[in-house]
């Protein structure tokens, strides 16, 4: 027997973890949304460089073939070109 789950695009995805010396945060679920409940608020000193490390954990039965990221997007639905190579 094969179990198949059908979901809407963008509703599931890897669970993202972000961390550095000051904080460590893992989202409770995968997917993406610009909902304010998914914003991560961190207090940091002004005028200091900040490094944020991150990794993602694939949903059960899935693999992560490559990552795509952006900073300060105005619209999450903006189409971006796919990467020219896959990272495995």
VEXLO-912057 format. One line per 8 residues: number of its first residue (from 0); their letters; for each residue x, y, z of C-alpha. Coordinates in nm, 4 decimals. Example, Ala and Ser with C-alpha at 12.3 -4.5 7.8 and 13.67 -1.06 7.14 Angstrom:
BEGIN
0 = AS = 1.2300,-0.4500,0.7800 ~ 1.3670,-0.1060,0.7140 .
REM end
This chain:
BEGIN
0 = XXXXXXXX = 0.0000,0.0000,0.0000 ~ 0.1301,0.3469,-0.0881 ~ 0.0281,0.6439,0.1233 ~ 0.0057,0.9675,-0.0762 ~ -0.0527,1.3108,0.0735 ~ -0.1545,1.6006,-0.1461 ~ -0.0911,1.9539,-0.0203 ~ -0.1142,2.2997,-0.1688 .
8 = XXXXXXXX = 0.2151,2.4471,-0.2941 ~ 0.4010,2.6433,-0.0293 ~ 0.2179,2.4881,0.2639 ~ 0.4872,2.2420,0.3643 ~ 0.8593,2.2564,0.3375 ~ 1.1753,2.2270,0.5399 ~ 1.1870,2.3471,0.8984 ~ 1.4308,2.6369,0.9253 .
16 = XXXXXXXX = 1.6684,2.6892,1.2181 ~ 1.8579,3.0178,1.2628 ~ 2.1281,3.0754,1.5212 ~ 2.4349,3.2693,1.6304 ~ 2.6060,3.3543,1.9609 ~ 2.2976,3.5455,2.0842 ~ 1.9969,3.3379,1.9770 ~ 1.8838,2.9996,1.8466 .
24 = XXXXXXXX = 1.5389,2.9698,1.6899 ~ 1.3689,2.6806,1.5103 ~ 1.0345,2.7389,1.3419 ~ 0.7624,2.5042,1.4695 ~ 0.6732,2.3965,1.1137 ~ 0.7921,2.4234,0.7559 ~ 0.6619,2.6361,0.4716 ~ 0.6766,3.0097,0.4351 .
32 = XXXXXXXX = 0.4512,3.3001,0.5073 ~ 0.4872,3.6727,0.5591 ~ 0.2471,3.6510,0.8530 ~ 0.3759,3.8509,1.1524 ~ 0.3477,3.5391,1.3701 ~ 0.6408,3.3903,1.1733 ~ 0.8682,3.6942,1.2145 ~ 1.1620,3.6304,1.4463 .
40 = XXXXXXXX = 1.2350,3.9276,1.6710 ~ 1.5823,3.9543,1.8221 ~ 1.7354,4.2454,2.0124 ~ 2.0905,4.3156,1.8961 ~ 2.3354,4.6029,1.9513 ~ 2.3148,4.8868,1.6992 ~ 2.5894,4.9481,1.4416 ~ 2.7454,4.6048,1.4907 .
48 = XXXXXXXX = 2.7851,4.3387,1.2219 ~ 2.5656,4.0358,1.2817 ~ 2.6191,3.6853,1.1508 ~ 2.3154,3.4617,1.1273 ~ 2.3793,3.0934,1.0576 ~ 2.0978,2.8738,0.9362 ~ 2.0105,2.5255,0.8200 ~ 1.6942,2.3437,0.7208 .
56 = XXXXXXXX = 1.5611,1.9994,0.8058 ~ 1.3586,1.8286,0.5350 ~ 1.0021,1.7179,0.5987 ~ 0.9611,1.3417,0.6513 ~ 0.9998,1.1607,0.3189 ~ 1.1553,1.4636,0.1469 ~ 1.5082,1.5707,0.0579 ~ 1.6608,1.9166,0.0237 .
64 = XXXXXXXX = 1.8287,1.9476,-0.3159 ~ 1.9252,2.3171,-0.2940 ~ 1.8617,2.6362,-0.0997 ~ 1.7411,2.9729,-0.2201 ~ 1.7398,3.2808,0.0020 ~ 1.6990,3.6551,-0.0102 ~ 1.7271,3.9468,0.2291 ~ 1.4644,4.2179,0.2856 .
72 = XXXXXXXX = 1.2131,4.0941,0.0294 ~ 0.9121,4.3169,-0.0175 ~ 0.6994,4.0391,-0.1668 ~ 0.7537,3.6680,-0.0920 ~ 0.5758,3.5749,-0.4139 ~ 0.8310,3.7528,-0.6367 ~ 0.9662,3.5019,-0.8853 ~ 1.3394,3.4536,-0.8822 .
80 = XXXXXXXX = 1.5508,3.2655,-1.1290 ~ 1.6285,2.9089,-1.0306 ~ 1.9925,2.8412,-0.9458 ~ 2.2144,2.7265,-1.2299 ~ 2.3368,2.4236,-1.0386 ~ 2.1986,2.1933,-0.7760 ~ 2.3703,2.1503,-0.4397 ~ 2.3456,1.7983,-0.3041 .
REM end
